[in-house]
Amino acid sequence: MSTARPQWEGQYLEQAIEDEIRLAKVHPKWRRTFKAPAILTLDAPLQQVQRAFNHFGSAHAPRQILGGAMPQVPPHWRRSWNAAGPLSTELGLSVRHDLEEGTVSVGVGSGRRNVCESYADHPTPDAAAMAAIVRAAIQLYTEMREQC
């Protein structure tokens, strides 16, 4: 039986990007649908999905961007500590590592909504922590939307 950890490629990278897409859809700052980049890499940005209708033109014309500003895309929450760290702080998430079991748990406050990830399922313990943070954020934002 192989105990090799997944690498940051292929199916693992696809799953990380899918989690980022799910989070962008429920995150109050974004609340939009994005799609995976054509070429999956650690630093490839998510791609915007064109809306069916916009305020500046027809349903088939692309939306005009005022002031020449490029549309923003969400950060790489599952692929970078520079994004996962601020997300955990923004939501007040608590991150707990259990080195004996090789797991990381992320929860809100008392831990009522804990998400647990095993280090063995990720390329590194850091990747497991980022996955747990993103999945806890998805869970929290989804619950917040359902309460409205």
C-alpha positions, 0 to 999 in steps of 0.5 A: 500500500502506497503512503505517498501524498498527492502532489499539487497537480492534476486532480488535487489542483482541480479540487483546490480550484473547485473549492475556490470557485465554491467559496467565491460564489458564497463570499459576500465580496464576490457572490459570482460564478467563476470557472477554472482556468484553461491551464491549471497551475498554482498561480493561475487566476479563476476566470470570470463567467459572463453574465447573461444580461448586463446594464450597459448593453444587450445580453450578448455584448460584453459588459463595459468596464468604466475607467479602464479597470480590470475586473477583479478575481478572487484570491487563491484561497486554497493555493496560497497562505497570503489568501488563506491567512486573511480569510481565517482572520476575517472570519475569526476561524480557529485552526488546531493542528493535531500532530499525533493524528496528523490532522488539522481542524478549523472551526468558528469560535467554540468549534461547533462547525469544525472541518477536519482534514488529514495531512495524508490527503494533501501535499503538505500540512500547510495545504491541509490547513488551507483546505480546512480554512476554505471549507470552513469558510464555505460552510459558514458563508452558506449558513449565513446566506441561508439565515437571510 
